[in-house]
């Protein structure tokens, strides 16, 4: 079976069953798991499926939102490289050492990885509404940590609604490290949940510089709630899975791109 034929069959199975997993597909088609991952990546790039931990779901399921543990396991190596590259964007240079600057860390798995990478000598004011982010920073000796409250979405462990919105409207931070579920020049910045989108929109207005942390698998993805445009972003830090041509197109529209 040629790759296009196999990919067509994978798409059919995903649409019929609502989800496919790598190991089952490898067994069914008598190919390696890596071959199946390449097939899923091709289908994802075409916008036909959305990759999740261990497999994929049909792209048409716009209401689907993986839970936190599942999202953290997707593109883990890429997210770690993005987090390390983001250290250079902290106020005061890499790690924020010797600075009294202020940052907002959005709720998200890559932002949580960035939080874990901040060196102990960093001196910063950090604001977040993400419980996993706050948990990683709570014992940091050099940080002044502010946890924004609100209704906690169990799926993302993020505070949303009026309390969170009011708090962020009173903030003027140096840098925002922003998360998204999907980004593209035409589709903008999107996420599945309207309440999360409202908070993210407020975050963008609360910082002088916006740094988007997004792995390349999110490029071209469009979700239900749109909260901004790529032009709202000063710098995109992604991985080398984003092609040079796509990176150039984003830069021509005014957003700097770093491929880590």
C-alpha positions as CSV (number, residue, x, y, z in Angstrom):
1,X,0.0,0.0,0.0
2,X,1.4,3.4,-1.0
3,X,1.5,6.2,1.6
4,X,-1.4,8.3,0.1
5,X,-3.6,5.2,0.1
6,X,-2.7,4.4,3.7
7,X,-3.3,8.0,4.8
8,X,-6.7,8.0,3.2
9,X,-7.6,4.8,5.1
10,X,-6.3,6.3,8.3
11,X,-8.5,9.4,7.7
12,X,-11.5,7.1,7.2
13,X,-10.8,5.2,10.4
14,X,-10.4,8.5,12.3
15,X,-13.7,9.9,11.1
16,X,-15.6,6.6,11.8
17,X,-14.1,6.0,15.2
18,X,-13.5,9.6,16.4
19,X,-9.9,8.8,17.1
20,X,-7.0,6.6,15.9
21,X,-3.9,5.5,17.8
22,X,-0.4,5.0,16.5
23,X,0.2,1.4,17.7
24,X,-3.1,0.0,16.5
25,X,-2.5,1.6,13.1
26,X,1.0,0.3,12.9
27,X,-0.3,-3.2,13.6
28,X,-3.1,-2.9,11.1
29,X,-1.0,-1.7,8.2
30,X,2.1,-3.7,9.1
31,X,4.3,-0.7,9.2
32,X,6.5,0.9,11.9
33,X,5.1,3.4,14.4
34,X,7.4,6.0,13.0
35,X,5.8,5.5,9.6
36,X,2.3,6.0,11.1
37,X,3.5,9.2,12.9
38,X,4.7,10.5,9.5
39,X,1.3,9.7,8.0
40,X,-0.4,11.5,10.9
41,X,1.9,14.5,10.5
42,X,1.1,14.7,6.8
43,X,-2.7,14.6,7.5
44,X,-2.3,17.1,10.3
45,X,-0.4,19.5,7.9
46,X,-3.3,19.1,5.5
47,X,-5.8,20.1,8.2
48,X,-7.6,16.7,8.0
49,X,-6.7,15.4,11.5
50,X,-5.4,16.9,14.7
51,X,-2.5,15.1,16.4
52,X,-2.9,14.2,20.1
53,X,-0.9,12.1,22.4
54,X,-0.5,8.6,21.0
55,X,-2.7,9.3,17.9
56,X,-5.0,11.7,16.2
57,X,-8.6,12.9,16.0
58,X,-10.6,14.3,13.0
59,X,-9.9,18.0,12.6
60,X,-13.6,18.7,12.3
61,X,-14.2,18.1,16.0
62,X,-13.7,21.7,17.0
63,X,-15.2,21.1,20.5
64,X,-12.4,18.6,21.4
65,X,-9.8,19.8,23.8
66,X,-7.2,17.4,25.2
67,X,-6.6,17.5,28.9
68,X,-3.5,19.0,30.4
69,X,-1.5,15.7,30.8
70,X,-2.3,14.7,27.2
71,X,-1.3,18.1,25.8
72,X,2.0,18.1,27.8
73,X,3.0,14.8,26.3
74,X,2.5,16.1,22.7
75,X,5.7,17.5,21.1
76,X,7.5,17.4,24.4
77,X,11.0,17.8,23.0
78,X,9.9,20.7,20.9
79,X,8.2,22.4,23.8
80,X,11.4,22.0,25.9
81,X,13.5,23.7,23.2
82,X,11.0,26.5,22.9
83,X,11.0,27.0,26.7
84,X,14.8,27.2,26.8
85,X,14.9,29.7,23.9
86,X,12.3,31.8,25.7
87,X,14.7,32.4,28.6
88,X,16.5,35.0,26.4
89,X,13.3,37.1,26.3
90,X,13.0,37.5,30.1
91,X,13.7,41.1,31.2
92,X,17.4,41.6,31.8
93,X,18.5,38.9,29.2
94,X,18.7,35.2,29.6
95,X,17.2,34.0,32.8
96,X,16.3,37.6,33.9
97,X,19.3,37.7,36.2
98,X,19.8,41.1,37.9
99,X,16.5,42.5,36.6
100,X,13.4,43.7,38.4
101,X,11.3,43.4,35.4
102,X,7.8,41.9,35.2
103,X,6.4,39.1,33.1
104,X,3.0,37.4,32.6
105,X,3.1,33.7,32.0
106,X,0.0,32.4,30.3
107,X,-1.5,29.1,31.3
108,X,-0.1,26.3,29.0
109,X,2.2,23.4,28.9
110,X,5.1,25.2,27.2
111,X,4.7,28.2,29.6
112,X,4.9,25.7,32.5
113,X,8.1,24.3,31.0
114,X,9.5,27.9,30.8
115,X,8.6,28.4,34.5
116,X,10.6,25.3,35.4
117,X,13.6,26.7,33.4
118,X,13.9,30.1,35.1
119,X,17.2,30.1,37.0
120,X,17.3,30.5,40.7
121,X,19.2,33.7,40.5
122,X,16.5,35.4,38.4
123,X,14.8,38.4,40.1
124,X,11.5,39.1,38.5
125,X,7.8,39.9,39.2
126,X,5.7,37.1,37.7
127,X,2.0,37.1,37.2
128,X,0.0,34.0,36.1
129,X,-3.5,32.5,36.2
130,X,-2.2,29.0,35.5
131,X,-2.1,26.7,38.5
132,X,0.7,24.4,37.1
133,X,2.8,27.5,36.3
134,X,2.3,28.9,39.8
135,X,3.1,25.6,41.4
136,X,6.5,25.4,39.6
137,X,7.4,29.0,40.8
138,X,6.0,29.0,44.3
139,X,9.4,28.2,45.9
140,X,11.6,30.2,43.6
141,X,13.7,32.5,45.9
142,X,14.1,35.4,43.6
143,X,10.6,35.9,42.3
144,X,7.7,37.9,43.4
145,X,4.8,35.7,42.3
146,X,1.2,36.9,41.8
147,X,-1.5,34.2,41.2
148,X,-4.6,35.6,39.5
149,X,-7.8,34.0,40.7
150,X,-11.1,33.2,39.1
151,X,-13.1,30.1,38.1
152,X,-10.7,27.2,37.5
153,X,-11.2,25.3,34.3
154,X,-10.4,21.7,35.2
155,X,-9.2,20.8,31.7
156,X,-6.5,23.4,31.6
157,X,-6.1,24.3,35.4
158,X,-6.5,28.0,34.4
159,X,-8.4,30.8,36.1
160,X,-11.0,32.5,33.9
161,X,-14.0,34.8,34.0
162,X,-14.5,38.2,35.7
163,X,-12.0,37.9,38.5
164,X,-9.2,37.1,36.2
165,X,-10.2,39.7,33.6
166,X,-10.3,42.5,36.3
167,X,-6.9,41.6,37.7
168,X,-5.2,41.6,34.3
169,X,-6.8,44.9,33.3
170,X,-4.8,46.5,36.2
171,X,-1.4,45.2,35.0
172,X,1.2,46.7,32.7
173,X,3.9,44.1,32.4
174,X,7.2,44.1,30.4
175,X,6.7,40.8,28.6
176,X,3.8,38.4,28.1
177,X,4.6,34.7,27.3
178,X,1.5,33.8,25.4
179,X,0.1,30.3,24.7
180,X,-2.3,29.2,21.9
181,X,-4.0,26.1,20.5
182,X,-3.7,27.3,16.9
183,X,-2.0,30.0,14.9
184,X,-1.9,31.1,11.3
185,X,-1.6,34.3,9.2
186,X,-5.2,34.0,8.1
187,X,-6.8,32.3,11.1
188,X,-5.1,34.3,13.8
189,X,-4.7,33.0,17.3
190,X,-7.4,30.6,18.4
191,X,-8.4,28.3,21.4
192,X,-11.4,26.0,21.9
193,X,-12.9,27.9,24.9
194,X,-14.5,31.4,24.9
195,X,-13.6,32.1,28.5
196,X,-10.0,31.2,27.9
197,X,-10.0,33.4,24.8
198,X,-11.3,36.4,26.8
199,X,-8.4,36.1,29.3
200,X,-5.8,35.7,26.5
201,X,-7.2,38.8,24.8
202,X,-6.8,40.7,28.0
203,X,-3.3,39.4,28.5
204,X,-2.2,40.8,25.2
205,X,-3.4,44.3,26.2
206,X,-1.6,44.0,29.6
207,X,2.0,43.7,28.3
208,X,4.4,45.9,26.3
209,X,5.9,43.0,24.5
210,X,4.1,39.7,23.4
211,X,6.1,36.5,22.9
212,X,4.1,33.6,21.5
213,X,5.3,30.1,22.6
214,X,3.8,27.6,20.1
215,X,5.1,24.3,18.7
216,X,4.9,23.9,14.9
217,X,2.1,21.3,15.1
218,X,-0.2,24.2,16.0
219,X,0.5,26.1,12.8
220,X,-2.5,26.2,10.6
221,X,-4.8,24.9,13.3
222,X,-8.1,26.9,13.8
223,X,-10.3,26.5,16.9
224,X,-13.7,27.9,17.9
225,X,-12.6,31.1,19.8
226,X,-10.4,33.6,18.1
227,X,-8.6,35.9,20.5
228,X,-6.0,37.8,18.4
229,X,-4.0,38.2,15.3
230,X,-0.4,37.2,14.6
231,X,0.2,40.9,14.2
232,X,-0.5,41.2,17.9
233,X,2.7,39.1,18.5
234,X,6.1,40.7,18.6
235,X,8.0,37.4,18.6
236,X,7.0,33.8,17.8
237,X,9.2,31.1,19.3
238,X,8.5,27.7,17.7
239,X,10.5,24.7,16.5
240,X,12.1,23.7,13.3
241,X,9.0,21.8,12.2
242,X,7.8,25.2,10.9
243,X,9.1,25.5,7.4
244,X,11.5,28.3,6.5
245,X,8.9,29.5,3.9
246,X,6.1,29.7,6.5
247,X,8.5,31.5,9.0
248,X,9.4,34.0,6.3
249,X,5.7,34.6,5.5
250,X,5.0,35.3,9.2
251,X,8.1,37.6,9.4
252,X,7.0,39.6,6.4
253,X,3.7,40.3,8.2
254,X,5.6,41.9,11.0
255,X,6.2,39.1,13.6
256,X,9.8,38.0,14.3
257,X,10.3,34.2,14.3
258,X,12.8,32.1,16.2
259,X,12.9,28.3,15.3
260,X,14.4,26.5,18.2
